[in-house]
Amino acid sequence: MSFQDKLQHSWQQNNSLLCVGLDPNPLLFPEHFHNIDNAIFEFNKAIIDATCDLVCAYKPQIAYFAAHAAEDQLAQTITYIQQYHPQIPIILDAKRGDIGSTAAKYAEEAFVRYNVDAVTINPYMGFDSVEPFIAYKDKGSILLCRTSNSSAADIQDLAIATEKGVEPLFKRVAKLASGKWNTHNNCLLVLGATEPQQMAEIREIVGDMVFLVPGIGAQGGDLEAMLKAGLRGDGKGLIVSSSRSVLYASQGADFAEAARAAALNLRDQINRYRQLR
Amino acid sequence: MSFQDKLQHSWQQNNSLLCVGLDPNPLLFPEHFHNIDNAIFEFNKAIIDATCDLVCAYKPQIAYFAAHAAEDQLAQTITYIQQYHPQIPIILDAKRGDIGSTAAKYAEEAFVRYNVDAVTINPYMGFDSVEPFIAYKDKGSILLCRTSNSSAADIQDLAIATEKGVEPLFKRVAKLASGKWNTHNNCLLVLGATEPQQMAEIREIVGDMVFLVPGIGAQGGDLEAMLKAGLRGDGKGLIVSSSRSVLYASQGADFAEAARAAALNLRDQINRYRQLR
């Protein structure tokens, strides 16, 4: 099944726009994980078991595995989701970007080695750095547009001179990713929850394109303002990602129940807003 | 020894500005590698043995290892260089970039797990995505500025409005990386060999900052024009990287000799120009 079909299905099936980001940090694991093998996989598995009926996607962040030489546990985590929850799409958060021949290797890493459904991509090097990813037509290519970190404005908000005046760089990226670059109609955008006004302007430009939205929870984005700005007419079009506020809702023995409660609460907050509008 | 000290030493010791990029592609290996274990490491080892007195640095490209689940062979390659050629700095070409907490994990991957001397970084997410790398004061943080691929202009050449008119985005990145962001004086820039005029303008702006220069050889940059544009007054300041034209100079049994000849030729071409000026 293509990424888009899987996403459509999981939005519906779990009545959820929530994506749980898997950023496993062993220093924050409950004590009983401290001396076991495969702690990263076992932690992820517990989180997945506790939230699998509440999410539209999982998003493992590869840096958390790479720092600990735990590529095997990333593969285990992905295989576990694919085996027990084959309907839930997996987004590899990797923010890759390189010249074409190297980008092809990164696309192979994401889509062949790990066989995930979508990957995040950095647009700074231009179209030929994106093309090897979008060539996998059934997969999702999620381009950084306006991110949620506090320094995002340093580069992304710079004013680009156009014929009609100026526009911020992130808008140019949104236009490219939804237009000329989107040759297989499988591009999405990363838009942080921290700047709802910017998200509204991008929704205006790109129509029904799907947004991956980090920055709620630990990063402090305003959920309601973001939903108002980003939801499509059909009440979908968003993958709202939360990592730390779900994974580490408790660091005690009840971490999985606490993660479930946090995910349920987020999903339902989002859904209350979707029903109200 | 710090990255800068190692680089200074290897420039001098090997009388070379040449960096060999380790982009191991098993499809291009000579036939006798086709059925051996650890072919990637063994190929790299042969290239290193053949070129170790001709280079100022090695630059493994992590995508080529990641695509083949060969992180162990990346570690082996790095350890081999560190053990037998401890004076040669190692640059991990990874082009990482993410929010601060994740960037810290990527910095851990590069500087702790693999213990390399420098890493390439994508600036699109702004200062807090760069800061965790430069916090390793003895290491080098090499920021993408103007790359050598044909789509580089899509984003990097966009005209940023300033008080005095416009300037291309890559110039703004150069100013940030050499100024406000360079809090520990350990930043370098990636500047492709394909646009010597742009390199000259950046050299003007950033003073003695070191440039990592891809794009000669397979990517077709003009070596002499690039050297004229980029060399510092002391005839140094550049790490001129070549991958494919050295690694695959021959795909026969003589690949190592051919790689040495190609590296020697490049080093000497560069040095002839340095002596002439």
HADDOCK unambig.tbl for C-alpha pairs under 7 A between the chains (distance, minus, plus):
assign (segid A and resid 63 and name CA) (segid B and resid 102 and name CA) 6.39 0.50 0.50
assign (segid A and resid 63 and name CA) (segid B and resid 105 and name CA) 5.54 0.50 0.50
assign (segid A and resid 63 and name CA) (segid B and resid 106 and name CA) 5.39 0.50 0.50
assign (segid A and resid 64 and name CA) (segid B and resid 105 and name CA) 5.98 0.50 0.50
assign (segid A and resid 66 and name CA) (segid B and resid 109 and name CA) 5.86 0.50 0.50
assign (segid A and resid 67 and name CA) (segid B and resid 105 and name CA) 5.46 0.50 0.50
assign (segid A and resid 67 and name CA) (segid B and resid 106 and name CA) 6.30 0.50 0.50
assign (segid A and resid 67 and name CA) (segid B and resid 108 and name CA) 5.46 0.50 0.50
assign (segid A and resid 67 and name CA) (segid B and resid 109 and name CA) 4.14 0.50 0.50
assign (segid A and resid 67 and name CA) (segid B and resid 113 and name CA) 6.46 0.50 0.50
assign (segid A and resid 95 and name CA) (segid B and resid 97 and name CA) 6.87 0.50 0.50
assign (segid A and resid 97 and name CA) (segid B and resid 95 and name CA) 6.88 0.50 0.50
assign (segid A and resid 99 and name CA) (segid B and resid 149 and name CA) 5.75 0.50 0.50
assign (segid A and resid 102 and name CA) (segid B and resid 63 and name CA) 6.39 0.50 0.50
assign (segid A and resid 105 and name CA) (segid B and resid 63 and name CA) 5.54 0.50 0.50
assign (segid A and resid 105 and name CA) (segid B and resid 64 and name CA) 5.98 0.50 0.50
assign (segid A and resid 105 and name CA) (segid B and resid 67 and name CA) 5.46 0.50 0.50
assign (segid A and resid 106 and name CA) (segid B and resid 63 and name CA) 5.40 0.50 0.50
assign (segid A and resid 106 and name CA) (segid B and resid 67 and name CA) 6.30 0.50 0.50
assign (segid A and resid 108 and name CA) (segid B and resid 67 and name CA) 5.46 0.50 0.50
assign (segid A and resid 109 and name CA) (segid B and resid 66 and name CA) 5.85 0.50 0.50
assign (segid A and resid 109 and name CA) (segid B and resid 67 and name CA) 4.13 0.50 0.50
assign (segid A and resid 113 and name CA) (segid B and resid 67 and name CA) 6.46 0.50 0.50
assign (segid A and resid 124 and name CA) (segid B and resid 124 and name CA) 6.25 0.50 0.50
assign (segid A and resid 124 and name CA) (segid B and resid 155 and name CA) 5.85 0.50 0.50
assign (segid A and resid 124 and name CA) (segid B and resid 156 and name CA) 6.70 0.50 0.50
assign (segid A and resid 125 and name CA) (segid B and resid 147 and name CA) 6.99 0.50 0.50
assign (segid A and resid 125 and name CA) (segid B and resid 151 and name CA) 6.69 0.50 0.50
assign (segid A and resid 125 and name CA) (segid B and resid 152 and name CA) 5.00 0.50 0.50
assign (segid A and resid 125 and name CA) (segid B and resid 155 and name CA) 6.80 0.50 0.50
assign (segid A and resid 126 and name CA) (segid B and resid 151 and name CA) 4.92 0.50 0.50
assign (segid A and resid 126 and name CA) (segid B and resid 152 and name CA) 5.28 0.50 0.50
assign (segid A and resid 126 and name CA) (segid B and resid 154 and name CA) 5.07 0.50 0.50
assign (segid A and resid 126 and name CA) (segid B and resid 155 and name CA) 5.89 0.50 0.50
assign (segid A and resid 127 and name CA) (segid B and resid 151 and name CA) 5.62 0.50 0.50
assign (segid A and resid 128 and name CA) (segid B and resid 151 and name CA) 5.61 0.50 0.50
assign (segid A and resid 147 and name CA) (segid B and resid 125 and name CA) 7.00 0.50 0.50
assign (segid A and resid 149 and name CA) (segid B and resid 99 and name CA) 5.74 0.50 0.50
assign (segid A and resid 151 and name CA) (segid B and resid 125 and name CA) 6.68 0.50 0.50
assign (segid A and resid 151 and name CA) (segid B and resid 126 and name CA) 4.92 0.50 0.50
assign (segid A and resid 151 and name CA) (segid B and resid 127 and name CA) 5.63 0.50 0.50
assign (segid A and resid 151 and name CA) (segid B and resid 128 and name CA) 5.63 0.50 0.50
assign (segid A and resid 152 and name CA) (segid B and resid 125 and name CA) 5.00 0.50 0.50
assign (segid A and resid 152 and name CA) (segid B and resid 126 and name CA) 5.29 0.50 0.50
assign (segid A and resid 154 and name CA) (segid B and resid 126 and name CA) 5.06 0.50 0.50
assign (segid A and resid 155 and name CA) (segid B and resid 124 and name CA) 5.85 0.50 0.50
assign (segid A and resid 155 and name CA) (segid B and resid 125 and name CA) 6.79 0.50 0.50
assign (segid A and resid 155 and name CA) (segid B and resid 126 and name CA) 5.88 0.50 0.50
assign (segid A and resid 156 and name CA) (segid B and resid 124 and name CA) 6.70 0.50 0.50
assign (segid A and resid 158 and name CA) (segid B and resid 160 and name CA) 6.54 0.50 0.50
assign (segid A and resid 159 and name CA) (segid B and resid 160 and name CA) 5.53 0.50 0.50
assign (segid A and resid 159 and name CA) (segid B and resid 161 and name CA) 5.66 0.50 0.50
assign (segid A and resid 160 and name CA) (segid B and resid 158 and name CA) 6.53 0.50 0.50
assign (segid A and resid 160 and name CA) (segid B and resid 159 and name CA) 5.51 0.50 0.50
assign (segid A and resid 160 and name CA) (segid B and resid 160 and name CA) 4.61 0.50 0.50
assign (segid A and resid 160 and name CA) (segid B and resid 161 and name CA) 5.95 0.50 0.50
assign (segid A and resid 161 and name CA) (segid B and resid 159 and name CA) 5.65 0.50 0.50
assign (segid A and resid 161 and name CA) (segid B and resid 160 and name CA) 5.95 0.50 0.50
assign (segid A and resid 161 and name CA) (segid B and resid 161 and name CA) 5.66 0.50 0.50
